[in-house]
Amino acid sequence: MDVSAAEFRKNFFQILGQVEQTHEVVVITKRGKPVARLVSVDKGEKKDPLIGALAGLGRTKGDLTEPVVDAAVWELD
């Protein structure tokens, strides 16, 4: 739904309540051009799908605190 900035200012609480109930996106326009978008925030908002996407797919072998290479081949500055 598109709403002019003047109409949005005049009916702010009514439009806000409508967005909360219907989850409909409201595009606020100024002189016919979109300038902002009003969307609802769900309580069950989903996380970024990339976070944790690879969880459980990797495997480790041995003790993760042990050096990967022999200490004799290390070079110190």
PyMOL Python script that loads the backbone (N, CA, C, O; Angstrom):
from pymol import cmd

cmd.read_pdbstr("""\
ATOM      1  N   MET A   1       0.850  -1.175   0.000  1.00  0.00           N
ATOM      2  CA  MET A   1       0.000   0.000   0.000  1.00  0.00           C
ATOM      3  C   MET A   1       0.896   1.238   0.000  1.00  0.00           C
ATOM      4  O   MET A   1       1.858   1.304   0.765  1.00  0.00           O
ATOM      5  N   ASP A   2       0.594   2.202  -0.836  1.00  0.00           N
ATOM      6  CA  ASP A   2       1.326   3.469  -0.894  1.00  0.00           C
ATOM      7  C   ASP A   2       0.544   4.551  -0.158  1.00  0.00           C
ATOM      8  O   ASP A   2      -0.676   4.659  -0.288  1.00  0.00           O
ATOM      9  N   VAL A   3       1.268   5.341   0.611  1.00  0.00           N
ATOM     10  CA  VAL A   3       0.656   6.429   1.377  1.00  0.00           C
ATOM     11  C   VAL A   3       1.536   7.661   1.217  1.00  0.00           C
ATOM     12  O   VAL A   3       2.760   7.565   1.311  1.00  0.00           O
ATOM     13  N   SER A   4       0.929   8.805   0.979  1.00  0.00           N
ATOM     14  CA  SER A   4       1.711  10.047   0.898  1.00  0.00           C
ATOM     15  C   SER A   4       2.202  10.418   2.289  1.00  0.00           C
ATOM     16  O   SER A   4       1.607  10.028   3.294  1.00  0.00           O
ATOM     17  N   ALA A   5       3.293  11.173   2.338  1.00  0.00           N
ATOM     18  CA  ALA A   5       3.861  11.580   3.622  1.00  0.00           C
ATOM     19  C   ALA A   5       2.847  12.386   4.438  1.00  0.00           C
ATOM     20  O   ALA A   5       2.771  12.238   5.658  1.00  0.00           O
ATOM     21  N   ALA A   6       2.078  13.229   3.772  1.00  0.00           N
ATOM     22  CA  ALA A   6       1.074  14.038   4.473  1.00  0.00           C
ATOM     23  C   ALA A   6      -0.010  13.144   5.078  1.00  0.00           C
ATOM     24  O   ALA A   6      -0.412  13.347   6.224  1.00  0.00           O
ATOM     25  N   GLU A   7      -0.480  12.166   4.320  1.00  0.00           N
ATOM     26  CA  GLU A   7      -1.502  11.251   4.825  1.00  0.00           C
ATOM     27  C   GLU A   7      -0.928  10.384   5.953  1.00  0.00           C
ATOM     28  O   GLU A   7      -1.616  10.102   6.934  1.00  0.00           O
ATOM     29  N   PHE A   8       0.330   9.966   5.807  1.00  0.00           N
ATOM     30  CA  PHE A   8       0.970   9.163   6.840  1.00  0.00           C
ATOM     31  C   PHE A   8       1.056   9.947   8.150  1.00  0.00           C
ATOM     32  O   PHE A   8       0.765   9.414   9.221  1.00  0.00           O
ATOM     33  N   ARG A   9       1.457  11.215   8.056  1.00  0.00           N
ATOM     34  CA  ARG A   9       1.560  12.061   9.254  1.00  0.00           C
ATOM     35  C   ARG A   9       0.190  12.233   9.913  1.00  0.00           C
ATOM     36  O   ARG A   9       0.067  12.204  11.137  1.00  0.00           O
ATOM     37  N   LYS A  10      -0.822  12.410   9.088  1.00  0.00           N
ATOM     38  CA  LYS A  10      -2.167  12.660   9.593  1.00  0.00           C
ATOM     39  C   LYS A  10      -2.763  11.400  10.245  1.00  0.00           C
ATOM     40  O   LYS A  10      -3.469  11.504  11.248  1.00  0.00           O
ATOM     41  N   ASN A  11      -2.487  10.224   9.691  1.00  0.00           N
ATOM     42  CA  ASN A  11      -3.097   8.974  10.158  1.00  0.00           C
ATOM     43  C   ASN A  11      -2.055   7.994  10.708  1.00  0.00           C
ATOM     44  O   ASN A  11      -2.209   6.780  10.573  1.00  0.00           O
ATOM     45  N   PHE A  12      -1.007   8.518  11.322  1.00  0.00           N
ATOM     46  CA  PHE A  12       0.116   7.702  11.759  1.00  0.00           C
ATOM     47  C   PHE A  12      -0.306   6.498  12.599  1.00  0.00           C
ATOM     48  O   PHE A  12       0.039   5.367  12.259  1.00  0.00           O
ATOM     49  N   PHE A  13      -1.041   6.716  13.683  1.00  0.00           N
ATOM     50  CA  PHE A  13      -1.386   5.635  14.599  1.00  0.00           C
ATOM     51  C   PHE A  13      -2.314   4.605  13.960  1.00  0.00           C
ATOM     52  O   PHE A  13      -2.208   3.412  14.242  1.00  0.00           O
ATOM     53  N   GLN A  14      -3.209   5.058  13.115  1.00  0.00           N
ATOM     54  CA  GLN A  14      -4.105   4.138  12.406  1.00  0.00           C
ATOM     55  C   GLN A  14      -3.307   3.250  11.445  1.00  0.00           C
ATOM     56  O   GLN A  14      -3.525   2.039  11.397  1.00  0.00           O
ATOM     57  N   ILE A  15      -2.390   3.842  10.686  1.00  0.00           N
ATOM     58  CA  ILE A  15      -1.567   3.090   9.736  1.00  0.00           C
ATOM     59  C   ILE A  15      -0.637   2.144  10.485  1.00  0.00           C
ATOM     60  O   ILE A  15      -0.448   1.002  10.066  1.00  0.00           O
ATOM     61  N   LEU A  16      -0.060   2.604  11.577  1.00  0.00           N
ATOM     62  CA  LEU A  16       0.820   1.774  12.388  1.00  0.00           C
ATOM     63  C   LEU A  16       0.081   0.548  12.926  1.00  0.00           C
ATOM     64  O   LEU A  16       0.614  -0.561  12.904  1.00  0.00           O
ATOM     65  N   GLY A  17      -1.120   0.746  13.400  1.00  0.00           N
ATOM     66  CA  GLY A  17      -1.941  -0.363  13.884  1.00  0.00           C
ATOM     67  C   GLY A  17      -2.295  -1.346  12.784  1.00  0.00           C
ATOM     68  O   GLY A  17      -2.322  -2.557  13.007  1.00  0.00           O
ATOM     69  N   GLN A  18      -2.564  -0.826  11.605  1.00  0.00           N
ATOM     70  CA  GLN A  18      -2.897  -1.675  10.458  1.00  0.00           C
ATOM     71  C   GLN A  18      -1.701  -2.547  10.071  1.00  0.00           C
ATOM     72  O   GLN A  18      -1.857  -3.735   9.791  1.00  0.00           O
ATOM     73  N   VAL A  19      -0.519  -1.954  10.058  1.00  0.00           N
ATOM     74  CA  VAL A  19       0.691  -2.712   9.726  1.00  0.00           C
ATOM     75  C   VAL A  19       0.945  -3.795  10.768  1.00  0.00           C
ATOM     76  O   VAL A  19       1.349  -4.907  10.431  1.00  0.00           O
ATOM     77  N   GLU A  20       0.707  -3.467  12.022  1.00  0.00           N
ATOM     78  CA  GLU A  20       0.919  -4.438  13.099  1.00  0.00           C
ATOM     79  C   GLU A  20      -0.022  -5.638  12.960  1.00  0.00           C
ATOM     80  O   GLU A  20       0.382  -6.777  13.196  1.00  0.00           O
ATOM     81  N   GLN A  21      -1.269  -5.381  12.579  1.00  0.00           N
ATOM     82  CA  GLN A  21      -2.258  -6.454  12.481  1.00  0.00           C
ATOM     83  C   GLN A  21      -2.134  -7.255  11.197  1.00  0.00           C
ATOM     84  O   GLN A  21      -2.214  -8.483  11.232  1.00  0.00           O
ATOM     85  N   THR A  22      -1.938  -6.587  10.060  1.00  0.00           N
ATOM     86  CA  THR A  22      -1.970  -7.269   8.765  1.00  0.00           C
ATOM     87  C   THR A  22      -0.592  -7.660   8.247  1.00  0.00           C
ATOM     88  O   THR A  22      -0.486  -8.477   7.333  1.00  0.00           O
ATOM     89  N   HIS A  23       0.468  -7.085   8.822  1.00  0.00           N
ATOM     90  CA  HIS A  23       1.847  -7.301   8.354  1.00  0.00           C
ATOM     91  C   HIS A  23       2.039  -6.836   6.913  1.00  0.00           C
ATOM     92  O   HIS A  23       2.957  -7.279   6.222  1.00  0.00           O
ATOM     93  N   GLU A  24       1.171  -5.948   6.478  1.00  0.00           N
ATOM     94  CA  GLU A  24       1.272  -5.383   5.130  1.00  0.00           C
ATOM     95  C   GLU A  24       2.352  -4.300   5.115  1.00  0.00           C
ATOM     96  O   GLU A  24       2.477  -3.523   6.062  1.00  0.00           O
ATOM     97  N   VAL A  25       3.122  -4.258   4.044  1.00  0.00           N
ATOM     98  CA  VAL A  25       4.165  -3.244   3.894  1.00  0.00           C
ATOM     99  C   VAL A  25       3.520  -1.956   3.399  1.00  0.00           C
ATOM    100  O   VAL A  25       2.721  -1.976   2.463  1.00  0.00           O
ATOM    101  N   VAL A  26       3.867  -0.840   4.026  1.00  0.00           N
ATOM    102  CA  VAL A  26       3.369   0.470   3.607  1.00  0.00           C
ATOM    103  C   VAL A  26       4.550   1.271   3.071  1.00  0.00           C
ATOM    104  O   VAL A  26       5.555   1.455   3.758  1.00  0.00           O
ATOM    105  N   VAL A  27       4.414   1.743   1.834  1.00  0.00           N
ATOM    106  CA  VAL A  27       5.444   2.573   1.217  1.00  0.00           C
ATOM    107  C   VAL A  27       5.005   4.018   1.356  1.00  0.00           C
ATOM    108  O   VAL A  27       3.918   4.391   0.917  1.00  0.00           O
ATOM    109  N   ILE A  28       5.854   4.827   1.969  1.00  0.00           N
ATOM    110  CA  ILE A  28       5.547   6.249   2.172  1.00  0.00           C
ATOM    111  C   ILE A  28       6.170   7.033   1.031  1.00  0.00           C
ATOM    112  O   ILE A  28       7.360   6.901   0.745  1.00  0.00           O
ATOM    113  N   THR A  29       5.347   7.854   0.383  1.00  0.00           N
ATOM    114  CA  THR A  29       5.812   8.596  -0.790  1.00  0.00           C
ATOM    115  C   THR A  29       5.830  10.089  -0.521  1.00  0.00           C
ATOM    116  O   THR A  29       5.094  10.605   0.321  1.00  0.00           O
ATOM    117  N   LYS A  30       6.688  10.759  -1.256  1.00  0.00           N
ATOM    118  CA  LYS A  30       6.760  12.214  -1.204  1.00  0.00           C
ATOM    119  C   LYS A  30       6.756  12.692  -2.648  1.00  0.00           C
ATOM    120  O   LYS A  30       7.670  12.407  -3.422  1.00  0.00           O
ATOM    121  N   ARG A  31       5.714  13.421  -2.986  1.00  0.00           N
ATOM    122  CA  ARG A  31       5.518  13.890  -4.369  1.00  0.00           C
ATOM    123  C   ARG A  31       5.512  12.722  -5.360  1.00  0.00           C
ATOM    124  O   ARG A  31       6.031  12.815  -6.472  1.00  0.00           O
ATOM    125  N   GLY A  32       4.906  11.624  -4.912  1.00  0.00           N
ATOM    126  CA  GLY A  32       4.743  10.460  -5.771  1.00  0.00           C
ATOM    127  C   GLY A  32       5.927   9.516  -5.834  1.00  0.00           C
ATOM    128  O   GLY A  32       5.840   8.463  -6.465  1.00  0.00           O
ATOM    129  N   LYS A  33       7.037   9.870  -5.190  1.00  0.00           N
ATOM    130  CA  LYS A  33       8.220   9.018  -5.217  1.00  0.00           C
ATOM    131  C   LYS A  33       8.391   8.333  -3.867  1.00  0.00           C
ATOM    132  O   LYS A  33       8.266   8.984  -2.830  1.00  0.00           O
ATOM    133  N   PRO A  34       8.674   7.026  -3.860  1.00  0.00           N
ATOM    134  CA  PRO A  34       8.851   6.320  -2.589  1.00  0.00           C
ATOM    135  C   PRO A  34      10.073   6.830  -1.827  1.00  0.00           C
ATOM    136  O   PRO A  34      11.148   6.999  -2.402  1.00  0.00           O
ATOM    137  N   VAL A  35       9.894   7.075  -0.520  1.00  0.00           N
ATOM    138  CA  VAL A  35      11.008   7.568   0.304  1.00  0.00           C
ATOM    139  C   VAL A  35      11.263   6.680   1.524  1.00  0.00           C
ATOM    140  O   VAL A  35      12.350   6.727   2.099  1.00  0.00           O
ATOM    141  N   ALA A  36      10.277   5.872   1.926  1.00  0.00           N
ATOM    142  CA  ALA A  36      10.449   5.020   3.097  1.00  0.00           C
ATOM    143  C   ALA A  36       9.484   3.847   3.019  1.00  0.00           C
ATOM    144  O   ALA A  36       8.507   3.858   2.270  1.00  0.00           O
ATOM    145  N   ARG A  37       9.795   2.835   3.822  1.00  0.00           N
ATOM    146  CA  ARG A  37       8.949   1.641   3.883  1.00  0.00           C
ATOM    147  C   ARG A  37       8.694   1.318   5.349  1.00  0.00           C
ATOM    148  O   ARG A  37       9.625   1.293   6.155  1.00  0.00           O
ATOM    149  N   LEU A  38       7.451   1.075   5.688  1.00  0.00           N
ATOM    150  CA  LEU A  38       7.072   0.708   7.042  1.00  0.00           C
ATOM    151  C   LEU A  38       6.669  -0.761   7.035  1.00  0.00           C
ATOM    152  O   LEU A  38       5.740  -1.155   6.329  1.00  0.00           O
ATOM    153  N   VAL A  39       7.375  -1.570   7.829  1.00  0.00           N
ATOM    154  CA  VAL A  39       7.085  -3.006   7.901  1.00  0.00           C
ATOM    155  C   VAL A  39       6.918  -3.410   9.352  1.00  0.00           C
ATOM    156  O   VAL A  39       7.420  -2.742  10.256  1.00  0.00           O
ATOM    157  N   SER A  40       6.211  -4.506   9.570  1.00  0.00           N
ATOM    158  CA  SER A  40       6.018  -4.986  10.937  1.00  0.00           C
ATOM    159  C   SER A  40       7.230  -5.788  11.372  1.00  0.00           C
ATOM    160  O   SER A  40       7.960  -6.339  10.547  1.00  0.00           O
ATOM    161  N   VAL A  41       7.431  -5.846  12.668  1.00  0.00           N
ATOM    162  CA  VAL A  41       8.501  -6.648  13.248  1.00  0.00           C
ATOM    163  C   VAL A  41       7.816  -7.793  13.986  1.00  0.00           C
ATOM    164  O   VAL A  41       7.114  -7.576  14.973  1.00  0.00           O
ATOM    165  N   ASP A  42       8.024  -8.999  13.503  1.00  0.00           N
ATOM    166  CA  ASP A  42       7.415 -10.172  14.118  1.00  0.00           C
ATOM    167  C   ASP A  42       8.184 -10.576  15.359  1.00  0.00           C
ATOM    168  O   ASP A  42       9.404 -10.427  15.421  1.00  0.00           O
ATOM    169  N   LYS A  43       7.472 -11.084  16.336  1.00  0.00           N
ATOM    170  CA  LYS A  43       8.133 -11.588  17.537  1.00  0.00           C
ATOM    171  C   LYS A  43       8.995 -12.794  17.205  1.00  0.00           C
ATOM    172  O   LYS A  43      10.049 -12.981  17.812  1.00  0.00           O
ATOM    173  N   GLY A  44       8.573 -13.608  16.263  1.00  0.00           N
ATOM    174  CA  GLY A  44       9.322 -14.787  15.860  1.00  0.00           C
ATOM    175  C   GLY A  44      10.240 -14.498  14.687  1.00  0.00           C
ATOM    176  O   GLY A  44      10.356 -15.307  13.767  1.00  0.00           O
ATOM    177  N   GLU A  45      10.881 -13.363  14.720  1.00  0.00           N
ATOM    178  CA  GLU A  45      11.740 -12.938  13.615  1.00  0.00           C
ATOM    179  C   GLU A  45      12.839 -13.966  13.366  1.00  0.00           C
ATOM    180  O   GLU A  45      13.487 -14.434  14.303  1.00  0.00           O
ATOM    181  N   LYS A  46      13.041 -14.309  12.112  1.00  0.00           N
ATOM    182  CA  LYS A  46      14.035 -15.314  11.753  1.00  0.00           C
ATOM    183  C   LYS A  46      15.429 -14.713  11.736  1.00  0.00           C
ATOM    184  O   LYS A  46      15.616 -13.526  11.467  1.00  0.00           O
ATOM    185  N   LYS A  47      16.406 -15.568  12.032  1.00  0.00           N
ATOM    186  CA  LYS A  47      17.797 -15.148  12.000  1.00  0.00           C
ATOM    187  C   LYS A  47      18.304 -15.169  10.576  1.00  0.00           C
ATOM    188  O   LYS A  47      17.638 -15.675   9.673  1.00  0.00           O
ATOM    189  N   ASP A  48      19.470 -14.623  10.385  1.00  0.00           N
ATOM    190  CA  ASP A  48      20.132 -14.672   9.094  1.00  0.00           C
ATOM    191  C   ASP A  48      20.333 -16.133   8.714  1.00  0.00           C
ATOM    192  O   ASP A  48      20.885 -16.889   9.514  1.00  0.00           O
ATOM    193  N   PRO A  49      19.907 -16.566   7.518  1.00  0.00           N
ATOM    194  CA  PRO A  49      20.011 -17.982   7.166  1.00  0.00           C
ATOM    195  C   PRO A  49      21.442 -18.477   7.040  1.00  0.00           C
ATOM    196  O   PRO A  49      21.670 -19.686   7.076  1.00  0.00           O
ATOM    197  N   LEU A  50      22.406 -17.591   6.896  1.00  0.00           N
ATOM    198  CA  LEU A  50      23.787 -18.025   6.762  1.00  0.00           C
ATOM    199  C   LEU A  50      24.432 -18.364   8.110  1.00  0.00           C
ATOM    200  O   LEU A  50      25.384 -19.142   8.173  1.00  0.00           O
ATOM    201  N   ILE A  51      23.906 -17.774   9.177  1.00  0.00           N
ATOM    202  CA  ILE A  51      24.466 -18.040  10.494  1.00  0.00           C
ATOM    203  C   ILE A  51      24.075 -19.457  10.915  1.00  0.00           C
ATOM    204  O   ILE A  51      22.893 -19.777  11.040  1.00  0.00           O
ATOM    205  N   GLY A  52      25.068 -20.282  11.125  1.00  0.00           N
ATOM    206  CA  GLY A  52      24.837 -21.652  11.538  1.00  0.00           C
ATOM    207  C   GLY A  52      24.482 -22.596  10.412  1.00  0.00           C
ATOM    208  O   GLY A  52      24.121 -23.744  10.672  1.00  0.00           O
ATOM    209  N   ALA A  53      24.571 -22.150   9.160  1.00  0.00           N
ATOM    210  CA  ALA A  53      24.187 -22.988   8.028  1.00  0.00           C
ATOM    211  C   ALA A  53      25.059 -24.232   7.906  1.00  0.00           C
ATOM    212  O   ALA A  53      24.585 -25.258   7.418  1.00  0.00           O
ATOM    213  N   LEU A  54      26.307 -24.172   8.328  1.00  0.00           N
ATOM    214  CA  LEU A  54      27.220 -25.304   8.206  1.00  0.00           C
ATOM    215  C   LEU A  54      27.399 -26.056   9.525  1.00  0.00           C
ATOM    216  O   LEU A  54      28.279 -26.908   9.646  1.00  0.00           O
ATOM    217  N   ALA A  55      26.570 -25.740  10.498  1.00  0.00           N
ATOM    218  CA  ALA A  55      26.686 -26.379  11.811  1.00  0.00           C
ATOM    219  C   ALA A  55      26.521 -27.891  11.689  1.00  0.00           C
ATOM    220  O   ALA A  55      25.579 -28.377  11.063  1.00  0.00           O
ATOM    221  N   GLY A  56      27.448 -28.623  12.294  1.00  0.00           N
ATOM    222  CA  GLY A  56      27.375 -30.073  12.303  1.00  0.00           C
ATOM    223  C   GLY A  56      27.969 -30.752  11.086  1.00  0.00           C
ATOM    224  O   GLY A  56      28.017 -31.981  11.034  1.00  0.00           O
ATOM    225  N   LEU A  57      28.420 -29.990  10.111  1.00  0.00           N
ATOM    226  CA  LEU A  57      28.958 -30.587   8.894  1.00  0.00           C
ATOM    227  C   LEU A  57      30.457 -30.886   8.986  1.00  0.00           C
ATOM    228  O   LEU A  57      30.950 -31.764   8.278  1.00  0.00           O
ATOM    229  N   GLY A  58      31.177 -30.181   9.834  1.00  0.00           N
ATOM    230  CA  GLY A  58      32.621 -30.375   9.954  1.00  0.00           C
ATOM    231  C   GLY A  58      32.969 -31.397  11.027  1.00  0.00           C
ATOM    232  O   GLY A  58      32.186 -31.652  11.942  1.00  0.00           O
ATOM    233  N   ARG A  59      34.143 -31.968  10.900  1.00  0.00           N
ATOM    234  CA  ARG A  59      34.614 -32.938  11.893  1.00  0.00           C
ATOM    235  C   ARG A  59      36.036 -32.565  12.295  1.00  0.00           C
ATOM    236  O   ARG A  59      36.796 -32.030  11.487  1.00  0.00           O
ATOM    237  N   THR A  60      36.386 -32.842  13.522  1.00  0.00           N
ATOM    238  CA  THR A  60      37.742 -32.607  13.995  1.00  0.00           C
ATOM    239  C   THR A  60      38.378 -33.938  14.351  1.00  0.00           C
ATOM    240  O   THR A  60      37.694 -34.899  14.703  1.00  0.00           O
ATOM    241  N   LYS A  61      39.690 -33.976  14.252  1.00  0.00           N
ATOM    242  CA  LYS A  61      40.408 -35.195  14.576  1.00  0.00           C
ATOM    243  C   LYS A  61      41.494 -34.837  15.569  1.00  0.00           C
ATOM    244  O   LYS A  61      42.325 -33.973  15.290  1.00  0.00           O
ATOM    245  N   GLY A  62      41.503 -35.469  16.696  1.00  0.00           N
ATOM    246  CA  GLY A  62      42.530 -35.219  17.682  1.00  0.00           C
ATOM    247  C   GLY A  62      42.209 -34.042  18.574  1.00  0.00           C
ATOM    248  O   GLY A  62      41.081 -33.551  18.619  1.00  0.00           O
ATOM    249  N   ASP A  63      43.241 -33.602  19.288  1.00  0.00           N
ATOM    250  CA  ASP A  63      43.115 -32.511  20.247  1.00  0.00           C
ATOM    251  C   ASP A  63      43.327 -31.183  19.530  1.00  0.00           C
ATOM    252  O   ASP A  63      44.370 -30.979  18.908  1.00  0.00           O
ATOM    253  N   LEU A  64      42.373 -30.294  19.606  1.00  0.00           N
ATOM    254  CA  LEU A  64      42.466 -28.997  18.915  1.00  0.00           C
ATOM    255  C   LEU A  64      43.482 -28.060  19.556  1.00  0.00           C
ATOM    256  O   LEU A  64      43.831 -27.040  18.963  1.00  0.00           O
ATOM    257  N   THR A  65      43.966 -28.385  20.755  1.00  0.00           N
ATOM    258  CA  THR A  65      44.938 -27.513  21.415  1.00  0.00           C
ATOM    259  C   THR A  65      46.377 -27.894  21.084  1.00  0.00           C
ATOM    260  O   THR A  65      47.306 -27.168  21.438  1.00  0.00           O
ATOM    261  N   GLU A  66      46.571 -29.024  20.409  1.00  0.00           N
ATOM    262  CA  GLU A  66      47.927 -29.446  20.034  1.00  0.00           C
ATOM    263  C   GLU A  66      48.385 -28.685  18.795  1.00  0.00           C
ATOM    264  O   GLU A  66      47.562 -28.329  17.952  1.00  0.00           O
ATOM    265  N   PRO A  67      49.706 -28.426  18.672  1.00  0.00           N
ATOM    266  CA  PRO A  67      50.226 -27.761  17.461  1.00  0.00           C
ATOM    267  C   PRO A  67      49.961 -28.599  16.216  1.00  0.00           C
ATOM    268  O   PRO A  67      49.920 -29.828  16.280  1.00  0.00           O
ATOM    269  N   VAL A  68      49.783 -27.932  15.101  1.00  0.00           N
ATOM    270  CA  VAL A  68      49.515 -28.619  13.837  1.00  0.00           C
ATOM    271  C   VAL A  68      50.798 -29.211  13.260  1.00  0.00           C
ATOM    272  O   VAL A  68      50.782 -30.296  12.679  1.00  0.00           O
ATOM    273  N   VAL A  69      51.894 -28.503  13.420  1.00  0.00           N
ATOM    274  CA  VAL A  69      53.180 -28.976  12.918  1.00  0.00           C
ATOM    275  C   VAL A  69      54.141 -29.167  14.087  1.00  0.00           C
ATOM    276  O   VAL A  69      53.904 -28.665  15.186  1.00  0.00           O
ATOM    277  N   ASP A  70      55.210 -29.885  13.844  1.00  0.00           N
ATOM    278  CA  ASP A  70      56.223 -30.137  14.871  1.00  0.00           C
ATOM    279  C   ASP A  70      56.910 -28.835  15.266  1.00  0.00           C
ATOM    280  O   ASP A  70      57.215 -28.015  14.400  1.00  0.00           O
ATOM    281  N   ALA A  71      57.154 -28.635  16.526  1.00  0.00           N
ATOM    282  CA  ALA A  71      57.762 -27.412  17.033  1.00  0.00           C
ATOM    283  C   ALA A  71      59.160 -27.192  16.464  1.00  0.00           C
ATOM    284  O   ALA A  71      59.625 -26.052  16.443  1.00  0.00           O
ATOM    285  N   ALA A  72      59.845 -28.231  16.003  1.00  0.00           N
ATOM    286  CA  ALA A  72      61.200 -28.108  15.471  1.00  0.00           C
ATOM    287  C   ALA A  72      61.222 -27.340  14.156  1.00  0.00           C
ATOM    288  O   ALA A  72      62.254 -26.770  13.803  1.00  0.00           O
ATOM    289  N   VAL A  73      60.106 -27.310  13.417  1.00  0.00           N
ATOM    290  CA  VAL A  73      60.089 -26.618  12.124  1.00  0.00           C
ATOM    291  C   VAL A  73      59.587 -25.168  12.231  1.00  0.00           C
ATOM    292  O   VAL A  73      59.515 -24.463  11.225  1.00  0.00           O
ATOM    293  N   TRP A  74      59.248 -24.733  13.425  1.00  0.00           N
ATOM    294  CA  TRP A  74      58.809 -23.349  13.615  1.00  0.00           C
ATOM    295  C   TRP A  74      59.959 -22.400  13.436  1.00  0.00           C
ATOM    296  O   TRP A  74      61.085 -22.699  13.833  1.00  0.00           O
ATOM    297  N   GLU A  75      59.691 -21.268  12.847  1.00  0.00           N
ATOM    298  CA  GLU A  75      60.713 -20.231  12.707  1.00  0.00           C
ATOM    299  C   GLU A  75      60.228 -19.007  13.466  1.00  0.00           C
ATOM    300  O   GLU A  75      59.119 -18.526  13.237  1.00  0.00           O
ATOM    301  N   LEU A  76      61.051 -18.510  14.360  1.00  0.00           N
ATOM    302  CA  LEU A  76      60.679 -17.350  15.155  1.00  0.00           C
ATOM    303  C   LEU A  76      61.364 -16.095  14.622  1.00  0.00           C
ATOM    304  O   LEU A  76      62.509 -16.153  14.174  1.00  0.00           O
ATOM    305  N   ASP A  77      60.691 -15.004  14.668  1.00  0.00           N
ATOM    306  CA  ASP A  77      61.283 -13.725  14.230  1.00  0.00           C
ATOM    307  C   ASP A  77      62.052 -13.087  15.351  1.00  0.00           C
ATOM    308  O   ASP A  77      62.619 -12.008  15.175  1.00  0.00           O
TER     309      ASP A  77
END
""", "prot")
cmd.dss("prot")
cmd.show_as("cartoon", "prot")
cmd.util.cbc("prot")
cmd.orient("prot")
